[in-house]
Each structure stands twice: as structure tokens, then as C-alpha cells.
Amino acid sequence: MAYDAVKMKDWQISEAAEVNMPTPDGWRERLSLEKDEIIPFGRLCRLDFMKIMERLKDKPDGKYIEVTAITPTPLGEGKTTTTMGILEGMGKRGLNVGGAIRQPSGGPTMNIKGTAAGGGNALLIPLTEFSMGLTGDINDITNAHNLAMIALTARMQHERNYDDEQLARLTRMRRLNVDPTRVEMGWVMDFCAQSLRNIIIGIGGRMDGYAMQSKFSITVSSELMAILSIVRDLADLRERLDNITVAYDKKDNPITTRDLEVGGAMTAWMRNTINPTLCSTVEYQPLMVHAGPFANIAVGQSSIIADRIGLKMFDYHVTESGFGADIGFEKFWNVKCRLSGLKPHVSVLTTTIRALKMHGGGPKVVAGLAIPDAYTKEDLGLLEKGIPNMVHHINIIRTSGIKPVVCINRFHTDTDAEVAMVRKAAEAAGAYCAVATYWADGGDGALELADVVKEACEDTNDFKFLYPKEMKLRERVRTIATVAYGADGVAWAPEAEAKAKRLESDSKYDDYATMMVKTHLSLTHDPSIKGTPKGWALPVRDVLIYSGARFLCPCAGAISLMPGTSSNPAFRKVDVDTKTGKVQGLF
């Protein structure tokens, strides 16, 4: 039975569905898990992935389904809702299906975007726990990250206060000679706090730290979140946490977490984060939550660990990539799949008529404000002008050797003529196409989508990477820019190009993944440019080095790793019923 998604808020739908949500013992029986493979806490549980993988290591993998989107409006186009819809539709068909999505950040949850839990009848439950910390993975990453900064700043203070003999006698440390102008890491917290982007720390006397400029980023952009997304096991996590570059010394040598002797303690904080948490849709299909959002340096994918488990446990495993196919699918394709060794069977491209109208020249869409009337009234001319954006994303996916499924996430204001136009264009571009109303109707509204995705999974694809592993950094960036973004080329800032040349000449960076940093609101580097622009070059201003994750991150345009809180944030609507203790107002 579908809930009335028009009259009920998401938190109300979640509250109603949670009454019959499986218990940890219920999940164990339903998923045929051994008792020690479930780690219960309250009404939720983690999955012990090492034990599950060991028991199922010889079982063939299921079908691997990835979900991405066209270039979104600032409101998002429903990738997570699509993921939930596929699970519910396949569940209605009696298929053994499960999935994995990412843990939402407290920043967007308390700001504009909301909880990223899907919506309506295609919603993850329990919504409150999911939206407000779940199992504490993000808190553990925050503590581990900030511990590295504590180790660094304390070391800088002690090196300033003691001579070499005193330093060796009192602290058993060797002098690192940190360059205070080359501290790379900064601090993190999981809220959107623009006032902390640039700060001064250590003000006071000699015992109050080391005075210098510093910064905060949002936790989900931390290199530690990127590492959690890609590790294969605890040993892999431990090794990577010892190799993070925190700063540079005065001779331009990297100072790592190993040099600070803090990698072990960071791993201790993060030891529990490697096991995914098991949640479900409102129709009780199993869904793992692991890793976080922020499809810049943090990959923006559900984890390799969750996908490995899901492919063993389910006949069909659905995973989600952040942002549009130019960013999310490109990183899934060329970074995540290369690191995991997993091959997808199909990619589902979430598409809305609203977003296509915006790309056709429609009025500006501003998160937190009412959507303009142009997006709720039929306008075939505006829609037709925006369809090339969808076709561009179809072509990105087809370049990987996959025939995508275009999912039209239909809103109640979309007309039959508009839907027919998008379907015709999608099929003409070489994609499957299905129309879905899962927000309103749950699994019943995703049956066509489920059938088309199942059919697409049976196709034989010719999955191949966009570039060979041996390709040098600048050529990789040019290939990504021209194929995925539609640029004519790359315009390197002189400092960025000099840095790229140095990195190319050092063989230790040969196996580093290329993790592009770019706005998700445009195919270009400029979020204000919509549609499918032609005749432009991608400007690259810097290349960030993440030595623990082993990523090189070329930065295109101005990207802040600490978002800002809006003038009308979501936290104004969140409250607690003091009689029941239940959280209200989440969406």
C-alpha cells in the first residue's frame, strides 16, 4: 500500500513504515545471514563484511546497476528516489534485489537539500536515524581527521618551544621543521559553516598552540571519507591512514600521518566505519548505507565494500553515484570500477522534465524559493531546447560501452506530450527509456522501470575505461574534459601546469587516480552556464594531492570544500515532539 505522498511529509511516511521494519533478527533470517554476520544496535544493524565476504567468496556476483543523472537543478533530480524506486519495483516483481547509498551530511540536512533519503513512497527508513548520524561514521571520520591536525599543531608548538636536545629528551621526537605556510589539511566539521573557511588559530601565549592561518572543510569532503569509499578491508584502511600528507617541511618534503605517528590512533577511531549499516525502503527492500556524499575529492559513491557485499548477497545490486553523469558516473567508471575490479551491467540516467526545461533556457531555479511557473506548465519548445543535455549524458555512458536506461522521474505536472518527447529523444540517442512515478506510487509506479532495467542487465556490454592507466595526468584531464564535459580543451594556469609536469615526472604518482574537482550544476566549470555549451575550455587552477587515497585532484573553477548555510535553512523546520521524543520536520 502506498502512502499519500501529497498530504504526508517524508518523516510522517517514515514513521508509519517503521512500525513493520524488519528487526536485526528478521534481516538475518530474510537474508540468510549467519548470527555473527549481523552487528545489532537498537533496531538497526551493521553487516560484518569480512565474515560475509569470506563465506560467500565463491558465489557468483549478481547484476551490477549504477544510478546517475543529467545535470541537475539546485533542487536535485531524484537519483536516490530512483534508486529506491528500482529496489521497490524489482521487489514487486519478486526479484532478489538490494542496494547501497551514501550517508547524508549534516550540512545539507540542516541547510537546503535535505536528507538525500529519496522521498514520498520511494524513501529510506528509518529517516531520523539516517539523517542524524546513523551509526556515527561521519563523527568517527571527524574525530580521526581532527586528531591528525591536533598531532600536527601540537608538534609545531613543541618544536618551537624546545631545542633539539630537549625535544628528543622530553618528547622522544625528531624535529620535522613544518612550514606553517604549507599546512595542507585543515580541520573538519559536518555542517555548512562559511565563517570557518579561513581562520586564525593559536592566538595567546606559548602554551596556547601555534599561531597561524588555518581552515575548516565539511567532514564529507575529508580525504578520510574518500579513503573509506575505496578501501577493501581494515588492513587497506590502516595503510592509507598512515600515508596522508598533512603538511610540508621547509625543504618541500611531505609530512605524513606516519611521520606524526598518528595513523594507528586514526584507524582506532575509524575501525567500526568499515562495516555498512543495513536500512530499508518503505517497502522493506534491504539497503546498505556506507561512505558519504560530496562527489569531488570524496568520490561521491557508495563504497566498494558495500558493492562487493551486495553483489554476493543479491541477484541485483543497485548503487548510486553523486551528481550528474559528467562527474558521478565518470568517477564510478574510471576510478571506482578500476579500483574495485567490478564491471557494471547497466547505468540508469535519472531525468526530469523540470531540469531539461532549465537547460533549455528556463527561469533560474533557486533552492529554498518557489519553483517558477514555467516548470509546471507544458512548454514543448523549452523542453526541446534542453534535451541535448540529456543526450550528452547518454553519450557519456555509451562511451563506456554501456547502453543506458533513461528513467523519466515523472512529476504530476508533467504532461503526456512532454513525456513522449523525452522518451522519443532518449531512444533515438541509443538508450532504453522508462517512465516512473515511484514518489507517488512506490513500487507500483516503478514496474516499467524495473522491467527495463532487468532487460538491460541481460545485454552484453563492452565496458571499457575512458583512458589507459598509463596515460599521463594532463592528457587524462584533456580526455575527461573533452569527452565527459564537452570542452574543446584545457586551459592550465601556469602554476597548475608546472605542478602537473612535476607530478608526471615522478613515478610514485603513476598509480594515483584522477579525481576531477568541478561544479555539478553545469557541464562546465561555471555553475551559471546551463544546457550543453560549445566552444569553451576547462580552466584548471591547481592540482591537489591526496596521498592516502592516492588521488590527484585537478581543480576546475572555484570550489569550496566548506559550503555555506543559506538564509532559509532546513533546521528552522526541525523539532522534537517532547511527549514522544520523535524528530519532526526532516525532509
N, C-alpha and C positions, 0 to 999 in steps of 0.2 A: 504494500500500500504506500503510495506516495503522499508526502505531507503537502499542505497548501503553502508552497514556497512564496506566493504573492503576499499572503497575510502573516506568515510566520517569519521571524528573524532566524538567522542561522543558529544562534545559540539556543533558541527555542526548539528547533528541529533536532539539534544535537542532544539536548536534554531529554526529548521524547524518545529518541532512538537508543540512548544509552541504557534504558531500562532493560533491554534484551541483548545488550552487547555481551559476547562470549567472555567468560572468565578465563584466567590463565589455564586452569584445568580443562575448560571447554576447548580452548585453542589447541592444547596438547593433543586431545583426543581427535579433534577435527582434522588437524594437520599431520597426524600420525607421528608426533614427535616423542622422543624419549623424555622421561621425567627430568633428567639432568640437563636437557637441552633448552629448558624454559627457566628463566630467572625472574620470578614474580616479584612485583612490588605493588601493593594495593590491588586495584582492579586491572592494572596493566602488567606487561612483562617484556623483558628483553629476550632476544634469541642468542644463545651461545653459538656463535657462528663457527668457531673452530671445531666444536663437537659435531655440529650438524654437517659441516663440510667433510669431516673425516668419515662419518657414517655413510654419506651419500656420494663419496668421491667417484664411484664407478657408475653412478646413474647418469644417463644421457641428459644433457641440458634441454630445457623447454624452448619455446619460441620467445625471441627477444624483441620487445616492442618499445620503441622510443617515442616520446611525445614532445613536440616543439611547436612553434607558432610563426606567423608572419610578424612583421614589425608592429609592435603593439601601440595602442594609445597609452597615455599615462595611467589609465584605469586597469590595464591588463586585459587580455582577451580570453582567459579561462583555460590555460594549459592544465592546471591542477584539476579544474572541473572536468575537463576532457579525460584526464587520467582516471578520475573517479567514475566517469560515465562508461569508459571502456570496461573497467572492472565490473560495474553493475550490469552492463549489457551482456558481457560474456557469462557472468554469473547467472543471469536469467536463462541463458542458453544451456546451462548445466555444465559449463566448462570449468576445469580446474585452473583458476586464474588468481594471481596475486600481483602485488606491485610494490614500488618504493618511491617515496618522495622525500623532500628535504625538510629539515626542521626550520620553522619560520624564525626570523629575527625579532627581538623585542622592539627594534627600531621601527620597522614598518607596521608591526602590530599596534603600536601605540601612536602611530602617525597617520598616514593616509591610506596605504594599500590594504591594511587589514591583515588577516592571519594567514593567507595563502593556503587555506584548507579546502579549496573548492567552494561550493555554495549550493544553496537550495537542497534539492534531493540528490545532488552529487557532491556530498560533503564528507570530510573525515570526522570521525568521532574517536575519543571524547574531545570536543572542541576546546574546552577550557584548558585542560592539561596540555594539549598540543600547542596552544597559543601562548602559554605562560610557563615555559621552561621544560615541560615534559619530564625527561629523566635527568636534566641538569647537564647535558652535554655541552651546551654553549657556556654555561657557568664554569665548567671544568676547563674549557679552552681559554676562557678569560683569565682564570687563575694561572694556568700554565704559561700563557703568553706574558702576563704581567710579572710573573716570577722571573722570567728571563731579564726583564727590564730592571727589576729590583737587584738581581745579581750584577748587572752591568753598572748601575748607578752607585751601588754600594762600593764596588771595586774602584770606580773612579774617585770616590771620596777617600777611600783608604790609601790609594796610590798618591793622592795629593797630600795627605796628612802625614805619611810615613816615608822615611828614606828607604833605600833598598834593604839595608840590614834589618831595620825594624819591620818592614813588610814581610820579609822571609821569616823572622822570629815570631811575630805576633799572629800572622795570618796564614803562614805556610803557602804563600802565593808568589808567583813570579810577576814582574811588572809587565803589563800589557800595553801601556802607553796609548790609551784610547784617544783618538782625535775627537774632541767634543763637537766638532762641526760635521762629523761623518757618522753620527749615530743614525742607523737606518730604521730601527724597528718601531719605536714609539710605544704607546700604551693603547689598550682597547677597553671599550665598554659596549654593551649591546643596546644602546639607544642612539637616536639621531640627535647629536649634541654639537651643533655648529660652533658653539663658543669654545669648544675644546680642540678644534682643529689645529690651532697654533697656540702654544702656551710657553711659559717660563717656569721652570722647576728649580728647587734647591735654594730658594731665597731664604736668607737667615745667616746663621753663623757656620763655623767649620763643621759642626756636628749635625747640621741640617741638610746634608746631601751636597750635591754638586750643582752649582748654578749654571744653567744652560737652557737654550731653546729646546722644546720638545713638542710632541703632538699626540693626539688621540685618533684612532680609527674605530670603526664599528667592528665588533668582535667577529662577525661572519666574514669580514674581509681579511682576517688574520691569515698568515701563512699556515698556521696550525689547522685551520679549517680546510685549507687546500690539501694539506697532508692527510687529514682524516678521510677526505674524499677518495684518495687514491691508494692508500695503504692496503696491503694484502693480509697482514696479520700483525700481532703485537710486536714481534721482532722487527718488522719493517718500520713500524711506528717509532720504536726505540732508536733505531739507526738514524732516521730522518730528523728526529728531535735533537740529535747531537750535532747536526750539521747546519743549523740555521745561522745565517750571518746576521749578527746583531749590530755590529759597528765595524769601523776600520781603524787601524792604528795610524800613527803619524808617518809611517812609511808605506801606507796604502795597502797593508796586508789585512785580510778579513779576520775579524774576531768572532768566533762562533760560540754557540752554546756549549760545545765541548771545552773550549778554552775557559769558559766561565764555570765549568763543572756543574752545570745546572740541568743538563738533558735528562738525567735519571729522575730527578725530582719532578720535572715537567711530565715525564711519562707516568709517574705515580699519580699525578693529578688526572691524567687522561686515560688511565688504564681501563676504566669502565666504558669509555666512549666508543670502543671498537665494536660493541655488540648493538645491533639495531633494535629499536623499540617496535613492538607489534601493536598496531592500531587497526581500525577497520573503516569501511564506508558505512553510511547509514543503512545499507542493505547487507552489511556484515560480510563483505568480501575482505580477506586479510590484506593488510597494507603496512609495510615497514617504513619507519621514519629514521633517516640516517643522514648525517652531514648537513650542510646549510646552504643558504641562497648566495646571492652576490656573484653573478656569473662573470666576474672579472678575474682577479688573481685566484679566487677561491673556487674556480672551475664551474660552480653553479650547477652541479649534477648531484643526484642521489649517489651514494657511494658505490665503489666497486665491490666492497664487501656485501652490501645488500643485494646487488645484482647477482653476484655469484651464488648466494643462498637462494634467492628467488628462482633462478634458473634450475636449481636442483629440486626445489620443493613444488614448483608449479609447472603445468604444461604450457602456460602462457604467463610471461612475466612482463609487466609494464613499468617503465622507468621514465623519469621526467628530466628534461633539460631546461635550464633557465633562459628567459628572454627569447628572441626570435632565432630562426634557423641560422642567420648570419653569425651569431655569437654562440648560442647554446648548442645547436646541432653541430656547428663547426668544431667546437671543443669536444663534444661527445665523439665525433667522427675521428678527429685527428690526434686527440690527446687521450681521452678516457679509453676508447677501444684499443688504441695502440698499447697503452699500459696494461689493460686487463686481458688482452688477447681474445676478447669476446666479439662476436660478429652479430650485428642486428639483422633481424628478418624484415622489419618494416619501420618506417618513421611516419608518425601521424602529425600533420600540419594543422594546428588549430587556427581557424579563420573566422573572423566576424565581419558582417556587412558594415557594422559601425566603423571598424578600423579601415576597411577598404575605402569608405567614403572620405575618411580623414585624409588618406593618401591621394585621393582624387582632387583634393583642394578644399575639403570641407572646413568649417569653422574650427578654431583652436579648441582642443579638449583639455580642460584643466581639472586635475584631481581635486576633489572637495567641492567643486561647483556643479550646478545642474548641467546636464549634457544639452547642447543646443538642439533645437527642434529639427534641424537638417538631418540628424541621425535617427530620428524616429518617424520620418515621413519618406514615402517612396521617392527616389530620385535615381533613375537608371543611368542618367548621364554622368552624375557624380560618381556613382559606383563603377561605371565602365572605365573612367579615368584612373581609378585607384587599383583596378585589378592587376596591372603589371607588377605591383609589389608582391602579390601572391604568386604570380608566375615566376618572379625572380627567386623566391624561396623554394618553389617547386624545383627549379633548375639547380639550386644548391644541392638539394637532397639527391636529385637524379645524377649529379656529378659523382656522388659516392657509389653509384651502381645500384641504388635502391629506387623502386617505383613507389612514391609516397602515397599516403591516403590523406586527402584533404577532408578535414572534418569541419563542416559549417556549423559552428555553435550558434544555433538559431535563437534570436530574441523574439519576444511576442510581437514586436513592432515591425519585424522583417516581413516583407510581402512575398508572395509566391513568385512573382516576376523577378524580384531581386535574387531570391534563392536560385531560381532557374538560370539566371545569367552567370552567377558564380560557379554553379555546377558545370555548365557548358564550358566555361573558360578553363576550369581545373582539368576536366577530361581532355580538352583539346591540347593542354600543356603536357599531357602524358601522365596524369595522376589518376588514381582512384578517387571517388568522392562519395561522401555520405553526409546526410543532414541529421542533426541530433538535437533533442530537446531535453537532455538529461537534467538540467537545472529544475525544470518544471515537473518532469515525469520520471526521473530516476532511470532505472534500468530499462523500463518500458520505452523510454524516449531515446535509448541508445542501441536498440536491437539492430537497426540498419548498420550503424557504425560497427557494432560487434561482428556482424556477418562479413562486412567488407574487410575489416582488419584480419579476421580469420582467413579469408580468401587470400589476402595479400601475403600472409605469412607462408602460404604454400608456394608462392612464387620462388623461382630460383634467381637470386640476385647475384650481381658481380661486384660485391662490396670491395672497395679499394680506397686507400688513403689518398688525400689530395696531393701530398708530396712525399718523396722518399725520406727516410730518416737521415740520410747522409746530406740532404740539402742544407746549405748554409743559411744563417739567420735572415739576412737581408732578402735573399731570394724566397725564403718561406713567407716573409711578410708581404712581399710583392705578389706572390701567388694567392695568398689569402685575400689580400685587398682587391685584386682584380676579379677573382672568381666568386668569392663569398659576398663582397661588398659592392662590386660593380665599378670600382675605381679604375681610372686609366693608368695609375701608377702610384708611387710612394714619394712623398717629399720629406726627406730626412732633415731634421735640424742638425747643424754641423756637429754639435756635441753628441747627439744621439748616434749619428753615423760613425763618429770616431769610436764611441763606446762599442757599437756593434762590430766594428772591424777588430777591436781588441778581443772581443768575445769569440769571434770566428777564428782567430789565430791561436786560441788556447784550447787544446784538445779536451780538457776536462769538462767543457761545456757542450761537447758534441752530442751527448745523450740527454741534454736538457730539452724539455717540451717547450713549444712556443705557445704562450698564453696571452693572446691579444687583450688589450685593455681599451675598450671603446664604449660609447653610449649605446644603449639598447633601443633608444627611441628614434633612431634613424639608421639607414644603411651606411650613412656617412659618419664622420666624427662629430657632426654638429646636430644636436637633438632637435633643432628647429626645422631642419630640412626633411621633408616628408616625401612620399612617393618612391620613385625609382630614378634618382638623379643620374645624369650623364655628364661627362666632361669634367671630372674633378680628380684630384689626387689626395691620397690619405696622408695627412701630416703626422709624423712620428717625432715626439719631442724628447723621449727618454726610453731607456730600457731598464726595467727593474730586475734585480737578480734575487731569486728565492732559492737558496742553496739547499734547504731542507727538502722542499717539494721538488727541487730540480726543475724549476721553471725559469725561462727568460720571458719577461712581460713587456713587450713594446707598447708604449702608451700613446694613443692617438687622441688628440684633443685634451680638454681639461676634465679630468676625472677625479672626484674627491672620494677618498675611502672613508670619509665620515659624512654621511648625509645630514641634512638639516631638518628640524621639526617645523611643520607648516603652521600657518596661522589658525587653522581649524583642525587640530589633531584628533585622532580617534579616542585618545584617553579621556576626552571630555564626556564620552558616552558610556564609559566602562564604570561599573559599580558592583557592589556586593549586596545581595539580599541578606540583611542582618538577622532574619529569622531562620533562613535555611543555610546560609553561608555560601550560596551559589553565586558565581560570577555572571553578570548580565552585561549586555551591550557589545559583546565581541561580534565581529562580522568577518 
